[in-house]
Amino acid sequence: MKKRFFVTACLIALVALLTSYSIVFAHESITVGDYTIEIGWVNEPPIVGQQNAIVVNVSTTSDEKPVEDVSGLTVAVSYGGQNKTLTLQPLGQDTPGQFVAPILPTIPGQYTINLGGKLGDTDVKVDVQPEEVQPADTLQFPSVASADQSAELAAMNWLIYLSLLIGLIALGLGVMALRKSR
């Protein structure tokens, strides 16, 4: 009985471990010469108006060792005919071969990442389309429309209370006028 429980627990742990790395699967992986380059967003799904970054992981194809010198690599992002060159920065000291280029997506849609330049002696010229940028209402709560409706409802309530107050004043004046006439 204990062995069966142990095997079941191990299988559950293995499934949990394998599914915890699902973000990496969303990145686009390409091979250029002796290098494997993985490109994607740091935060997925990318949302309009939220700080994000393009992540670029570079390793050698043969032994999968991280490549730390990407000084000859250029990264640009394009959307709707506009281009912007980004600056690659190391992700951290503990993550060799991993680089980020900060960006703030302002329009939903499909962005294209253009990699160019050189990695070692290898020329790089690749266009990659990472996951599509989603509109802000994908994650917004409450929705902007309901916030606008709440403001309109508050104004309407204020007008109702004002009308009731005016009605009470008129009623009071009417009662006073009737008393004077007697």
Disulfide bonds with the S-S distance in Angstrom:
none
